[in-house]
Amino acid sequence: MLLFFGGLRPTQRLTRPDERFDLHDHGFVHHTGRGDRAVRWADVARVRHLGTYRDGGLVHSSGVDYRCVVELRDKSKIRFDTLTDRADVLGSKLVSGSE
């Protein structure tokens, strides 16, 4: 199992280099290599934090210590983890913006 994650996580880091989030007054934009998706705050059904953000160490650098799932009203989901810069801050801001 550890070997699976050991190979998967670096691969994800290489395949998602352009992923980023831009926060705005009325929502956010999720940018990926496959395109951009604008999401209004009203379209966010729930934001779930999974795990605990721990800066540094192998668990953190592999992206498995903290994950965030943004569930939208259309039932789709946007997920990110500690491979996203400042994932903990981003998760908190998404919660604040959607309230």
C-alpha positions in Angstrom: 0.0 0.0 0.0 2.8 2.4 0.9 4.5 1.7 -2.4 1.3 2.5 -4.2 1.0 5.9 -2.6 4.7 6.4 -2.9 4.4 6.2 -6.7 1.0 7.8 -7.0 1.6 11.1 -5.1 4.7 12.2 -7.0 2.8 11.4 -10.2 -0.1 13.6 -9.2 2.3 16.4 -8.4 3.7 16.2 -11.9 0.3 15.8 -13.6 -1.3 18.7 -11.8 1.3 21.5 -12.0 -1.1 24.1 -13.2 -3.8 23.6 -10.5 -4.6 26.7 -8.5 -7.6 28.5 -7.0 -8.5 32.2 -7.3 -10.9 33.5 -4.6 -13.3 36.3 -5.5 -16.2 38.1 -3.8 -18.8 36.0 -5.4 -17.0 32.7 -5.6 -13.8 31.1 -6.8 -12.2 29.8 -9.9 -10.5 26.4 -10.0 -7.8 26.4 -12.6 -6.3 23.1 -13.9 -4.5 21.9 -17.0 -7.8 20.7 -18.3 -9.5 24.2 -18.0 -11.0 26.6 -15.6 -14.2 26.2 -13.6 -15.9 29.2 -12.0 -18.0 28.4 -8.9 -20.3 30.8 -7.2 -20.5 30.7 -3.4 -24.2 29.9 -3.7 -23.3 26.8 -5.6 -21.2 25.4 -2.7 -23.2 22.9 -0.7 -20.5 21.9 1.8 -16.8 22.0 2.5 -15.2 19.1 4.4 -11.8 19.1 5.9 -10.3 15.6 6.2 -7.2 15.0 8.3 -4.9 17.6 10.0 -2.5 19.9 8.2 1.0 19.1 9.4 3.7 21.3 7.8 6.8 19.3 7.0 7.7 15.7 7.0 7.1 12.8 4.7 3.3 12.5 5.3 2.9 16.2 4.4 5.1 16.2 1.4 3.2 13.2 0.0 -0.1 15.1 0.4 -1.9 12.6 2.6 -2.1 14.6 5.9 -4.8 17.0 4.9 -7.5 16.9 2.2 -10.4 19.2 1.5 -13.5 18.2 -0.5 -15.8 21.0 -1.9 -19.2 19.5 -2.6 -21.3 21.5 -5.0 -25.1 21.7 -5.3 -24.9 19.9 -8.7 -23.4 16.9 -6.8 -19.9 17.3 -8.3 -16.8 17.6 -6.1 -13.6 19.5 -6.2 -10.8 17.9 -4.1 -7.4 19.2 -3.1 -4.7 18.2 -0.6 -1.4 19.4 0.8 0.1 19.2 -2.7 -1.9 22.5 -3.3 0.0 25.5 -1.9 -1.4 26.6 1.5 -4.2 24.0 1.3 -5.1 24.6 5.0 -5.6 28.4 4.4 -7.5 27.7 1.2 -9.8 25.2 2.9 -10.6 27.7 5.7 -11.3 30.5 3.2 -13.6 28.3 1.2 -15.6 27.6 4.3 -15.8 31.3 5.2 -16.8 32.3 1.7 -19.5 29.7 1.4 -21.3 30.6 4.6 
